[in-house]
Amino acid sequence: MFKTFANAWRIEDIRKKILFTLFIVLMYRVGNAVPVPYVNVAYLQQYFQSLENTVLGLYNVMSGGAFSSATIFALSIQPYINSSIIIQLLCVAIPYLERLSKDEGEEGRKKIASITRYTTVGIALLQGWAYYVLIRNNGLLTSDGQGVWAAIVIVMTFTAGSALIMWLGEQITEFGIGNGISIILFASIVSRFPSAVITSVSNISNGTLTWWAALLELVGALLMIILIVFVNDAERRIPVQYSKRVVGRKMYGGQSTHLPMKVNMSGVMPVIFAQSIVSLPATIVQLVGATGAFAQYISKTNTWTYVIFYALLIVFFGYFYSTIQFNPIEISNNLRKNGGFIPGYRPGKPTSQFIQKVLNKITLFGSLYLCIIAAVPYIVSIYSNVAQRVGISLGGTSIIIVVGVALETVQALESQMLMRHYKGFLD
């Protein structure tokens, strides 16, 4: 990976793109340090210390700590991610959106992107208003921030910040390296690493954390990264044979190829969905202020009930997301139209049934892999309080995102160098 960056840096055009990407990331980090007016940031950060295991705690991790500081980028890219997921699901349910995404080519994709942007602004308005209500109801506004004008300023600042992040991500995608939204999310998560390391060192020095426990956690994180890299490139290749056909005076077909099916085609989305739902009980308990034994139990993350429910939701959303992304019937029809077939299976329904069977198997494996990555930190915390003492809020979800974006960026750099016929790349 480092060799790829070094080789890319020698090419002037790619070097400009890398510098542009770094400049946009710097602008994003500066925006994360600018608080909105009328909010008592010190009290807000103290309040968020009790919300670490809730949905709001997940939002805070994804925003790089900006959510708990009420900065102009507090909403981060969550409105855009939610908007993209909603529009992607609606493309399956609404025929008009399905035609735009499949039949109208580049123009259709531009219209889908435009709809996604407007939806992002609408969701940002709703989330900004909800965040303002949360701050107001908990008495976290300053003395001069009680009026309607303060509410308008706070909500519109949150909304404008979310729209600006969306624009910054699009600029990276168009003029920089890699997917802009992914890189911004990467920067948000990585920005918490220094504070996590400082906390670990502090805990070791004051005796609340033993050195061997910290070393064991580091080794576990490295093994987790190796597993993510291995599974990220894993795929099931179904052999496909194309029959020969004569068109005019030329003969086409007759070659053998394969149909690639990634083991983890849904990425980190099942984990994000599952974590959002499994955090709802703790969120409700914190917002309502319940203090009973049952309320305290469902607020804990270091219980087997939480881990089992979390794993089941990951498996469910793994199958749900793969079903939306991959349609065996459509793949089978496309193969038949192009004269292709899977050896040993007749075109049509037998082929689609075989593809569905393979899809179910690799989806199960991919979902179990996500369960291992996401649930291991919680299982460790059941038998020890290392996770709480270290104070690291970066779990398997964050590691999957960071490693996935890093690999995606390296692949983008390799593609850029390959297009420019860089000779040293293959040496």
ZILIN-V697994 format. One record per residue. N is the residue number from 1. RES is the residue in one letter. SS is DSSP state (a for helix, b for strand, c for the rest). OMEGA is omega as a letter, one per 30 degrees, with the letter a starting at -180 (NA if undefined). NEAR is the number of other C-alpha atoms within 10 Angstrom. Layout:
<<N:RES:SS:OMEGA:NEAR> <N:RES:SS:OMEGA:NEAR>>
//
This chain:
<<1:M:c:a:13> <2:F:a:l:8> <3:K:a:l:9> <4:T:a:l:14> <5:F:a:l:16> <6:A:a:l:11> <7:N:a:l:18> <8:A:a:a:21> <9:W:a:a:17> <10:R:c:a:10> <11:I:c:a:14> <12:E:a:a:10> <13:D:a:l:13> <14:I:a:l:20> <15:R:a:l:18> <16:K:a:l:15> <17:K:a:l:18> <18:I:a:l:20> <19:L:a:l:14> <20:F:a:l:17> <21:T:a:l:24> <22:L:a:l:16> <23:F:a:l:14> <24:I:a:l:20> <25:V:a:l:21> <26:L:a:l:13> <27:M:a:l:13> <28:Y:a:a:21> <29:R:a:l:18> <30:V:a:l:13> <31:G:a:l:18> <32:N:c:a:23> <33:A:c:a:16> <34:V:c:a:15> <35:P:b:l:18> <36:V:c:l:19> <37:P:c:l:18> <38:Y:c:a:17> <39:V:b:l:24> <40:N:c:a:19> <41:V:a:a:19> <42:A:a:l:11> <43:Y:a:a:16> <44:L:a:l:19> <45:Q:a:l:16> <46:Q:a:l:12> <47:Y:a:a:15> <48:F:a:l:17> <49:Q:a:l:11> <50:S:a:a:11> <51:L:a:a:19> <52:E:c:a:18> <53:N:c:a:22> <54:T:c:l:26> <55:V:a:l:20> <56:L:a:l:19> <57:G:a:l:22> <58:L:a:l:21> <59:Y:a:a:21> <60:N:a:l:24> <61:V:a:a:24> <62:M:a:a:27> <63:S:c:a:26> <64:G:c:l:24> <65:G:c:a:23> <66:A:c:a:24> <67:F:a:a:25> <68:S:a:l:24> <69:S:a:l:24> <70:A:c:l:26> <71:T:b:a:25> <72:I:c:l:27> <73:F:c:a:30> <74:A:c:a:31> <75:L:c:l:27> <76:S:c:a:32> <77:I:c:a:27> <78:Q:a:l:20> <79:P:a:l:26> <80:Y:a:l:24> <81:I:a:l:14> <82:N:a:l:16> <83:S:a:l:22> <84:S:a:l:19> <85:I:a:a:14> <86:I:a:a:13> <87:I:a:l:18> <88:Q:a:l:18> <89:L:a:a:16> <90:L:a:l:14> <91:C:a:l:19> <92:V:a:a:15> <93:A:a:a:11> <94:I:c:a:11> <95:P:a:a:11> <96:Y:a:l:11> <97:L:a:l:21> <98:E:a:l:18> <99:R:a:l:14> <100:L:a:a:18> <101:S:a:a:21> <102:K:a:a:12> <103:D:c:a:12> <104:E:c:l:13> <105:G:a:a:11> <106:E:a:l:12> <107:E:a:l:12> <108:G:a:l:17> <109:R:a:l:16> <110:K:a:l:14> <111:K:a:l:15> <112:I:a:l:19> <113:A:a:l:15> <114:S:a:l:12> <115:I:a:l:15> <116:T:a:l:22> <117:R:a:l:19> <118:Y:a:l:14> <119:T:a:l:19> <120:T:a:l:24> <121:V:a:l:19> <122:G:a:l:15> <123:I:a:l:19> <124:A:a:l:28> <125:L:a:a:20> <126:L:a:a:15> <127:Q:a:l:18> <128:G:a:l:25> <129:W:a:l:19> <130:A:a:l:13> <131:Y:a:l:20> <132:Y:a:l:21> <133:V:a:l:14> <134:L:a:l:13> <135:I:a:a:18> <136:R:a:a:16> <137:N:a:l:10> <138:N:c:l:12> <139:G:c:a:15> <140:L:c:l:20> <141:L:b:l:20> <142:T:c:a:14> <143:S:c:a:11> <144:D:c:a:10> <145:G:c:a:18> <146:Q:c:a:13> <147:G:c:a:9> <148:V:a:a:9> <149:W:a:l:9> <150:A:a:l:18> <151:A:a:a:18> <152:I:a:a:13> <153:V:a:a:15> <154:I:a:a:24> <155:V:a:a:23> <156:M:a:l:17> <157:T:a:l:21> <158:F:a:a:26> <159:T:a:l:27> <160:A:a:l:19> <161:G:a:l:23> <162:S:a:l:27> <163:A:a:l:23> <164:L:a:l:18> <165:I:a:l:23> <166:M:a:l:23> <167:W:a:l:15> <168:L:a:l:20> <169:G:a:l:25> <170:E:a:l:15> <171:Q:a:l:18> <172:I:a:a:25> <173:T:a:a:17> <174:E:a:a:13> <175:F:a:a:14> <176:G:c:a:22> <177:I:c:l:26> <178:G:c:l:23> <179:N:c:a:18> <180:G:a:a:24> <181:I:a:l:22> <182:S:a:a:21> <183:I:a:l:25> <184:I:a:l:27> <185:L:a:l:23> <186:F:a:a:23> <187:A:a:l:20> <188:S:a:a:26> <189:I:a:a:22> <190:V:a:a:17> <191:S:c:l:16> <192:R:c:a:18> <193:F:a:a:15> <194:P:a:l:10> <195:S:a:l:12> <196:A:a:l:16> <197:V:a:l:14> <198:I:a:l:12> <199:T:a:l:16> <200:S:a:l:20> <201:V:a:l:16> <202:S:a:l:14> <203:N:a:l:18> <204:I:a:a:18> <205:S:a:a:12> <206:N:c:l:9> <207:G:c:l:10> <208:T:c:l:13> <209:L:c:l:18> <210:T:c:a:14> <211:W:a:a:15> <212:W:a:l:10> <213:A:a:l:15> <214:A:a:l:18> <215:L:a:l:11> <216:L:a:l:11> <217:E:a:l:17> <218:L:a:l:12> <219:V:a:l:12> <220:G:a:l:14> <221:A:a:l:17> <222:L:a:l:12> <223:L:a:l:12> <224:M:a:l:19> <225:I:a:l:19> <226:I:a:l:13> <227:L:a:a:14> <228:I:a:l:22> <229:V:a:a:15> <230:F:a:a:10> <231:V:a:a:16> <232:N:a:a:19> <233:D:c:a:11> <234:A:c:l:16> <235:E:b:l:15> <236:R:b:a:14> <237:R:b:l:13> <238:I:b:a:15> <239:P:b:l:13> <240:V:b:l:16> <241:Q:b:l:17> <242:Y:b:a:19> <243:S:c:l:14> <244:K:c:l:13> <245:R:b:a:12> <246:V:b:l:9> <247:V:b:a:8> <248:G:c:l:6> <249:R:c:a:6> <250:K:b:l:7> <251:M:b:a:10> <252:Y:b:l:12> <253:G:c:a:14> <254:G:c:a:13> <255:Q:c:l:11> <256:S:b:l:13> <257:T:b:l:14> <258:H:b:l:12> <259:L:b:a:14> <260:P:b:l:12> <261:M:b:a:18> <262:K:b:a:19> <263:V:c:l:22> <264:N:c:a:23> <265:M:c:a:19> <266:S:c:l:22> <267:G:c:a:20> <268:V:c:a:20> <269:M:a:l:17> <270:P:a:l:24> <271:V:a:a:27> <272:I:a:l:17> <273:F:a:a:15> <274:A:a:a:20> <275:Q:a:l:21> <276:S:a:a:18> <277:I:a:a:16> <278:V:a:l:23> <279:S:c:a:23> <280:L:a:l:17> <281:P:a:l:19> <282:A:a:l:23> <283:T:a:a:22> <284:I:a:l:15> <285:V:a:a:18> <286:Q:a:a:18> <287:L:a:a:12> <288:V:a:a:9> <289:G:c:a:10> <290:A:c:a:13> <291:T:c:a:10> <292:G:c:a:9> <293:A:a:a:9> <294:F:a:l:10> <295:A:a:l:16> <296:Q:a:a:14> <297:Y:a:a:15> <298:I:a:l:19> <299:S:c:a:23> <300:K:c:l:16> <301:T:c:a:20> <302:N:c:l:21> <303:T:c:l:16> <304:W:a:l:13> <305:T:a:l:12> <306:Y:a:a:19> <307:V:a:a:21> <308:I:a:l:13> <309:F:a:l:13> <310:Y:a:a:23> <311:A:a:l:21> <312:L:a:l:15> <313:L:a:l:21> <314:I:a:l:28> <315:V:a:a:22> <316:F:a:a:14> <317:F:a:l:19> <318:G:a:l:28> <319:Y:a:a:21> <320:F:a:a:14> <321:Y:a:l:17> <322:S:a:l:19> <323:T:a:l:16> <324:I:a:a:13> <325:Q:a:a:14> <326:F:c:a:16> <327:N:c:a:14> <328:P:a:a:20> <329:I:a:l:17> <330:E:a:l:12> <331:I:a:l:16> <332:S:a:l:22> <333:N:a:l:17> <334:N:a:l:14> <335:L:a:a:19> <336:R:a:a:17> <337:K:a:a:11> <338:N:c:l:11> <339:G:c:l:16> <340:G:b:l:22> <341:F:b:l:22> <342:I:c:a:23> <343:P:c:l:13> <344:G:c:a:8> <345:Y:c:l:13> <346:R:c:l:12> <347:P:c:l:18> <348:G:c:a:17> <349:K:a:l:14> <350:P:a:l:15> <351:T:a:l:23> <352:S:a:l:20> <353:Q:a:l:15> <354:F:a:l:16> <355:I:a:l:21> <356:Q:a:l:16> <357:K:a:l:13> <358:V:a:l:17> <359:L:a:l:22> <360:N:a:a:15> <361:K:a:a:12> <362:I:a:l:20> <363:T:a:l:25> <364:L:a:l:18> <365:F:a:l:17> <366:G:a:l:25> <367:S:a:l:27> <368:L:a:l:17> <369:Y:a:l:19> <370:L:a:l:24> <371:C:a:a:22> <372:I:a:a:15> <373:I:a:a:21> <374:A:a:a:26> <375:A:a:a:21> <376:V:a:l:16> <377:P:a:l:20> <378:Y:a:l:19> <379:I:a:l:17> <380:V:a:a:14> <381:S:a:l:16> <382:I:a:a:16> <383:Y:a:l:10> <384:S:c:l:13> <385:N:c:a:12> <386:V:a:a:19> <387:A:a:a:20> <388:Q:a:a:11> <389:R:a:l:15> <390:V:a:l:22> <391:G:c:l:14> <392:I:c:a:16> <393:S:c:a:19> <394:L:c:a:18> <395:G:c:a:17> <396:G:a:l:24> <397:T:a:a:20> <398:S:a:a:21> <399:I:a:l:21> <400:I:a:a:23> <401:I:a:a:20> <402:V:a:a:21> <403:V:a:a:17> <404:G:a:l:19> <405:V:a:l:21> <406:A:a:l:17> <407:L:a:l:16> <408:E:a:l:17> <409:T:a:l:19> <410:V:a:l:18> <411:Q:a:l:16> <412:A:a:l:15> <413:L:a:l:22> <414:E:a:l:19> <415:S:a:l:12> <416:Q:a:a:17> <417:M:a:a:20> <418:L:a:l:13> <419:M:a:a:9> <420:R:c:l:12> <421:H:c:l:11> <422:Y:c:a:15> <423:K:a:a:9> <424:G:a:a:8> <425:F:a:a:13> <426:L:a:a:7> <427:D:c:NA:5>>
//
